[in-house]
Amino acid sequence: MGRRRKTEPRPGRQRHGPTRADAQAQADAKVARQSANQAYSDAAAARQAANQAEAEAARARGAAAEADQHASAASSAANLAEKEAAVAQSAATQAEEDATAAGKLAESAQKHTKSAEEASKNANTYTEEADKAAQKAEEYQREQERKERQEAAKEKVKGDGSQDAKGQDIKIVMPNVGSSGLDVIGPNGEYVYVGGGAKAHKPSKFGTALKINKYAADQAGVKAIYYLADNTPQAAIDQAKKVFGEENVHIFTLPSC
């Protein structure tokens, strides 16, 4: 066989449709476009990742700052807690000392209370003794006053007033007029204590628990003032007025109990 001669296109004749080079170029361009798009997407993702990383870093910095603040606050709180614990320990120690002192004070107070109770008992005893002594002193003083007044009355009436003009004892007529008291007024208006509720039959008993009637008082030169309680029977009151004189009988009210 003979070698085929390459035929050349005829002048003036154009080819229709893409050539293989064009198709390859288009394919390469498409691939390049896809690669460019992918690169852009990758760049955008990288940017987004970078932004996310920066945001995370910012949050991390903020968290770190907040953590630092919390740590600082925790440290301050710990320092304050240590100080308060020290104060609490000091207060506890003081409380223990105070409790010990309070126990001693309570014990001392109990002793003082017992001493005070004993002193109170002694004081009550002394008070009773003092009251008795005062009562005896008052009774003694009254007796002395009675004796002095008796002597004064005797002097005022020129003797003991126990005898009449004939030198005989004056008979005292004493009616039963119930519970009473008696004052005697001397010839010059002085008060003379006679006292007592026992009957006497002679003026010679003057000043020794005596009740005296008007006649005997006149004979003795004194004035008898009779006192009757308001519960005395009316008949007795009338009898007293008859014997002593109405102006010399006084009614008093008994104190209520």
C-alpha positions as CSV (number, residue, x, y, z in Angstrom):
1,M,0.0,0.0,0.0
2,G,1.2,3.4,-0.7
3,R,1.4,6.1,2.0
4,R,-1.7,8.2,2.4
5,R,-1.0,11.8,1.9
6,K,-2.3,14.2,4.3
7,T,-4.9,16.3,2.8
8,E,-5.0,20.0,3.6
9,P,-8.3,21.8,3.9
10,R,-9.3,23.5,1.0
11,P,-9.0,27.2,1.0
12,G,-12.3,29.0,1.7
13,R,-13.8,26.1,3.6
14,Q,-14.4,26.6,7.5
15,R,-14.9,24.0,10.1
16,H,-18.1,23.9,12.2
17,G,-18.4,22.9,16.0
18,P,-15.8,23.0,18.9
19,T,-12.5,21.5,18.4
20,R,-11.0,19.2,20.9
21,A,-8.7,22.0,22.2
22,D,-11.6,24.2,22.8
23,A,-13.4,21.6,24.8
24,Q,-10.3,20.9,26.8
25,A,-9.9,24.6,27.4
26,Q,-13.5,24.9,28.5
27,A,-13.1,21.9,30.8
28,D,-9.9,23.4,32.2
29,A,-11.6,26.7,32.7
30,K,-14.6,25.0,34.5
31,V,-12.2,23.2,36.7
32,A,-10.4,26.4,37.4
33,R,-13.7,28.1,38.2
34,Q,-14.6,25.3,40.6
35,S,-11.2,25.5,42.1
36,A,-11.6,29.3,42.5
37,N,-15.0,28.9,44.0
38,Q,-13.8,26.2,46.4
39,A,-10.8,28.4,47.3
40,Y,-13.2,31.3,47.9
41,S,-15.4,29.1,50.0
42,D,-12.4,27.8,51.9
43,A,-11.2,31.4,52.4
44,A,-14.7,32.4,53.7
45,A,-14.7,29.4,56.0
46,A,-11.3,30.3,57.1
47,R,-12.4,33.9,57.8
48,Q,-15.4,32.6,59.7
49,A,-13.3,30.2,61.7
50,A,-10.8,33.1,62.4
51,N,-13.7,35.3,63.5
52,Q,-15.1,32.4,65.7
53,A,-11.6,31.9,67.1
54,E,-11.2,35.6,67.9
55,A,-14.7,35.6,69.5
56,E,-13.8,32.5,71.5
57,A,-10.5,34.2,72.5
58,A,-12.4,37.3,73.5
59,R,-14.8,35.3,75.6
60,A,-11.8,33.4,77.0
61,R,-10.1,36.7,77.9
62,G,-13.4,37.9,79.5
63,A,-13.8,34.6,81.4
64,A,-10.2,34.9,82.4
65,A,-10.7,38.4,83.7
66,E,-13.9,37.4,85.5
67,A,-12.1,34.4,86.9
68,D,-9.3,36.7,88.1
69,Q,-11.9,39.0,89.7
70,H,-13.6,36.0,91.4
71,A,-10.2,34.8,92.5
72,S,-9.4,38.2,93.9
73,A,-12.8,38.4,95.6
74,A,-12.3,34.9,96.9
75,S,-8.9,35.9,98.3
76,S,-10.4,38.9,100.0
77,A,-13.2,36.8,101.4
78,A,-10.7,34.3,102.7
79,N,-8.7,37.1,104.3
80,L,-11.9,38.4,105.9
81,A,-12.9,34.9,107.0
82,E,-9.4,34.5,108.6
83,K,-9.8,37.8,110.5
84,E,-13.3,36.9,111.6
85,A,-12.1,33.5,112.7
86,A,-9.4,35.1,114.7
87,V,-12.0,37.5,116.3
88,A,-14.3,34.5,116.9
89,Q,-11.4,32.7,118.6
90,S,-10.7,35.7,120.7
91,A,-14.4,36.1,121.6
92,A,-14.6,32.4,122.5
93,T,-11.5,32.7,124.7
94,Q,-13.1,35.8,126.4
95,A,-16.4,34.0,126.8
96,E,-14.6,31.1,128.5
97,E,-12.9,33.5,130.8
98,D,-16.1,35.3,131.4
99,A,-17.9,32.0,132.1
100,T,-15.2,31.1,134.6
101,A,-15.5,34.5,136.2
102,A,-19.3,34.3,136.2
103,G,-19.1,30.9,137.9
104,K,-16.9,32.4,140.6
105,L,-19.2,35.4,140.9
106,A,-22.2,33.1,141.2
107,E,-20.5,31.1,143.9
108,S,-19.5,34.3,145.7
109,A,-23.1,35.6,145.2
110,Q,-24.5,32.5,146.8
111,K,-22.1,32.9,149.8
112,H,-23.1,36.6,150.1
113,T,-26.8,35.5,149.8
114,K,-26.4,33.0,152.6
115,S,-24.5,35.7,154.6
116,A,-27.3,38.2,153.9
117,E,-29.9,35.6,155.0
118,E,-28.0,35.0,158.2
119,A,-27.6,38.7,158.7
120,S,-31.3,39.2,158.1
121,K,-32.2,36.5,160.6
122,N,-29.8,38.1,163.1
123,A,-31.3,41.5,162.3
124,N,-34.8,40.1,162.9
125,T,-33.7,38.7,166.2
126,Y,-32.0,41.9,167.1
127,T,-35.2,43.8,166.0
128,E,-37.4,41.6,168.2
129,E,-35.0,42.1,171.1
130,A,-34.9,45.8,170.5
131,D,-38.7,46.0,170.3
132,K,-38.9,44.1,173.6
133,A,-36.3,46.4,175.1
134,A,-38.1,49.5,173.8
135,Q,-41.4,48.1,175.1
136,K,-39.9,47.6,178.5
137,A,-38.3,51.0,178.4
138,E,-41.6,52.6,177.4
139,E,-43.4,50.7,180.2
140,Y,-40.7,51.8,182.7
141,Q,-41.0,55.4,181.4
142,R,-44.8,55.3,181.8
143,E,-44.4,53.9,185.3
144,Q,-42.0,56.6,186.2
145,E,-44.3,59.3,184.7
146,R,-47.2,57.7,186.6
147,K,-45.3,57.9,189.9
148,E,-44.2,61.5,189.2
149,R,-47.8,62.5,188.4
150,Q,-49.1,60.7,191.4
151,E,-46.7,62.6,193.6
152,A,-47.7,65.8,191.9
153,A,-51.3,65.0,192.4
154,K,-50.7,64.3,196.1
155,E,-48.9,67.6,196.4
156,K,-51.7,69.5,194.6
157,V,-54.4,68.0,196.8
158,K,-52.3,68.4,200.0
159,G,-51.8,64.7,200.7
160,D,-52.9,61.5,199.2
161,G,-56.6,62.5,199.4
162,S,-57.5,59.3,201.1
163,Q,-59.0,60.8,204.2
164,D,-62.0,62.9,204.9
165,A,-62.2,65.8,207.4
166,K,-62.4,63.3,210.3
167,G,-59.3,61.5,209.1
168,Q,-61.2,58.4,207.9
169,D,-60.7,56.7,204.6
170,I,-63.1,58.0,202.0
171,K,-65.4,55.2,200.8
172,I,-65.5,55.2,197.0
173,V,-68.8,54.1,195.4
174,M,-67.9,52.6,192.1
175,P,-70.8,51.7,189.8
176,N,-70.2,49.0,187.1
177,V,-70.2,51.0,183.9
178,G,-68.4,48.6,181.6
179,S,-65.1,49.0,179.7
180,S,-63.8,52.5,180.2
181,G,-60.8,54.8,180.6
182,L,-60.3,57.6,183.1
183,D,-58.5,60.9,183.0
184,V,-58.1,63.1,186.1
185,I,-57.7,66.8,185.9
186,G,-56.0,68.4,188.9
187,P,-57.3,71.5,190.8
188,N,-55.2,73.8,188.6
189,G,-56.2,72.2,185.3
190,E,-53.1,69.9,185.0
191,Y,-53.5,66.5,183.5
192,V,-53.0,63.6,186.0
193,Y,-52.6,60.0,184.7
194,V,-54.6,57.7,187.0
195,G,-55.1,54.7,184.6
196,G,-56.2,51.2,184.8
197,G,-59.5,49.4,184.9
198,A,-59.4,47.6,188.2
199,K,-61.7,48.9,191.0
200,A,-60.3,50.6,194.0
201,H,-62.1,51.1,197.2
202,K,-60.0,53.8,198.7
203,P,-58.4,57.0,197.4
204,S,-55.2,55.7,199.1
205,K,-55.0,53.5,196.0
206,F,-54.8,56.7,194.0
207,G,-52.5,56.1,191.0
208,T,-52.6,52.3,191.2
209,A,-55.1,51.1,188.6
210,L,-58.0,53.1,189.8
211,K,-61.5,54.0,188.7
212,I,-62.9,56.8,190.7
213,N,-66.4,58.4,191.1
214,K,-67.3,62.0,191.2
215,Y,-67.7,62.1,194.9
216,A,-64.2,60.7,195.5
217,A,-62.8,63.0,192.9
218,D,-64.3,66.0,194.6
219,Q,-63.0,64.8,198.0
220,A,-59.6,64.4,196.5
221,G,-59.7,67.8,194.9
222,V,-59.5,66.5,191.3
223,K,-61.9,66.3,188.4
224,A,-62.7,62.9,186.9
225,I,-63.3,62.6,183.1
226,Y,-64.9,59.3,182.2
227,Y,-64.6,57.7,178.8
228,L,-67.0,54.9,177.6
229,A,-66.8,52.9,174.4
230,D,-69.7,53.3,172.0
231,N,-70.7,49.7,172.5
232,T,-71.4,50.3,176.3
233,P,-75.0,49.6,177.2
234,Q,-77.1,52.8,177.3
235,A,-78.1,52.0,180.9
236,A,-74.5,52.0,182.0
237,I,-73.8,55.2,180.1
238,D,-76.8,56.9,181.9
239,Q,-75.5,55.6,185.2
240,A,-72.0,57.0,184.5
241,K,-73.5,60.4,183.7
242,K,-75.5,60.3,186.9
243,V,-72.4,59.5,189.0
244,F,-69.8,61.6,187.3
245,G,-71.9,64.3,185.8
246,E,-73.0,64.5,182.2
247,E,-70.2,67.0,181.2
248,N,-67.6,64.5,182.5
249,V,-68.7,61.5,180.5
250,H,-67.3,61.1,176.9
251,I,-68.2,58.4,174.4
252,F,-65.5,57.2,172.0
253,T,-65.7,54.9,168.9
254,L,-63.8,51.6,169.1
255,P,-61.3,51.2,166.2
256,S,-62.3,48.7,163.6
257,C,-60.1,45.6,163.2
